[in-house]
Amino acid sequence: MAFNKLRTCTPEADWRTFKFTVPSGVTKVIGTLYLINDTWAMVFASEDNLQGGEPVGTSIAAGKVVLAVYNAEKILVPKLSATGSAIEVGEKVYVSAAGNVSSTKDGTYDTCIGICTESALFDDTAVEIDLKGDSMTDQG
């Protein structure tokens, strides 16, 4: 379930969410980053299943309401897994339209959404970050 993506489940944890309706003609996938209007957020759970959560990778159909996490001090997000794409603690992370992140700002990865909080090797498929999907969108 997507709950294992969120690494800050203590009472003092700083994570913020909003609900939105999946637009017609598309689906959203649990555990995936999306640009929702002006904010990058991870689809966390459908409103139908907030208590139990769905497994990561579950598709949510158009018209369903989902909960999206847009700010989390520690969350595991999809990472570019290719040669030269290691990410070190403290580096800014940039997101692509495909919803994965890299530490390299280029023509594909241009929007900063946070910093790395746990190093990831080049072949890792995920990285732990401090997600700031709402406030860092316009920062380089």
N, C-alpha and C positions, 0 to 999 in steps of 0.2 A: 504494500500500500504506500501511498505518497507520504505517509507520516514518517517513514524512514529517510526521506529526503530532508526534512526539517530537523536540524540538529540542535535546536534551542527550545526544549520543551519544559523548561523550569518555570516556576511562577514569575521569576524576574525577567524572563526572556523578552526580547524586543522583536516581535514579529507582527506584521500588520496585513490585513486582508481586505478584499472587497468581493461582493457578489456581482456576477454579470451573466447575462443570457447569451448563450452561444448563438451567433447569427445564423440565419437560414442559409442553407447551401454549404455549410462547413461543419466539421467536427473539431473538437479539441481533445487533446490527449493528456491524461493525468501524468504529472511529472515533467511536462514540457514547458519551456519558456515561450511566451507570446508577447507581441506588442499589442496591447489593448488600449486603443486610442493613443494617448501619449505616454503610457506607462508600461514598462516591462514587468511581467509577473509570471509566476509558475502556477499552472492549473493544479490545484491541490486535491479537490474532491468535488463531487456533484452534491447539490443541495439535498438530493434524495438519500445520500449516504454519508452525511457528515460525521456520524459516530464511528462507523466501521471503516470508512474510506475504501476506495477501490485500489486494486493493484496498479502500480506504475505501468503505463502503456495502455490502460483502458481508454477506449474512445468514448467521448460524451457527445451525443447527437445534438443537432441544431434544435433550438427551442428550450433546451435544458438550462437550468441555473447552476453555475459552478462557483466555487470559492477559489479565489486566486490570491497567492501570497506575493506582495510587491515589495516588502521590506522584511528582511530577516538577518539577524546578526550572524547566523551560520546556517547555510542551506547548500545541499549538494545539487549541482546543476550540470547539464550535459556540456562536454568539452570537446573542442576540436582534437582529434587524435591523429596526429601526423608528425613526421619528423620535424623537429625544431619547435614543437608547440608545448614544451614544458612550461609550467607556470609556477613561480616562486611566491612564497608568503610575502604579502605587502604589495605585490604588483597589481596594477589596475587590470580589470578584465573588461573586455569589449565583446558585445554580442553581435551575431550575424542575424540576418532575416530568417535563417533556418532555426534559430533558437539555441545554438551552441556558442560557447565562449572561447576566447583566446586572449593572450596578453599582448598580442601585436595589433596595433591600430593600423588598418589599411583600408582599401576600398570596399572590403566585405565586412570587416569588423570595425565599425566606426563609433558605436555608442557605448560609452562607459556605463556599466551598471553596478560597479562595486569593486572590491579588492579581494584578492586571494587570501584565505585564512589557513589553508593547509596545502602544502606543495603538491603538485601533480606532475607525473612524468609524461613524456611525449606520447606514450601509447595508452595512457589512462583515458577512459571515456567520460569521466566525471571529475569535478573539482569542487571543493568546499569554498564558498565565498560569503562575504558580507554583502548581501543584496540590497541595493538602493535603487530599485526600479523606478521610483517616482522622482527622486531629487537629483540624480546624476545624469539623466537623459541628455541634457544639453552641455555636459562638461566633457572635456577632452582628456 
